[in-house]
């Protein structure tokens, strides 16, 4: 099983210890239960839950999970009908800078997983698809600079 990295505060860790709950068990809790268990807002609990969901996917780490959360995505259902290329464009508009092309491969991966749970693909399985798409369609004219 993949190790999920959560940036929990000292008080959040203390609450877990007090309740005898391991970090690896947090995925068993609903958002409202996480909120009560950790004594955090529902928004914070939603963010922690999203980290667990996104990082459970192969080749998705805490930074990319946080990028998705910052963009307003908290679960795979929200990404089910999205397009990986458009998500990269959205991400670059959100951050106001160009990102590594491989990030688009990660967006394509999460969309694929949202539509095909349980598959075993990695981000690099989407590189050829991305390259073919960008060779044909390019990037938006208003793409931010580096």
C-alpha angles and dihedrals in degrees: 000000000000118000112240116214114215123182095221121174122236092256090050091051090048091054090052092049092047090052093043093238122144121218089240089061096055093092087068091067130084118231094260090049091049089050092054095040094052095032091234135131119275088248092057091046089050090053092049090049091050091051089054093049097046096041090051087071118090115266094006113122135184096274095054090042088055090049089056091048092048088054090054101260118132104162143021093253089068089055098045097100098031128112120235094220093050090047089056090049089049091048093051091049089049094050095034093226140083116261131206111285090237088069087070088056088056091050089051089050095053091047089050092050091048088058099035110035116197099025117137104224125136128212092261090061086074098050097094091047091051094047092050092047094048092045089056101036106020121199129304116280090237094054110145120249125253 
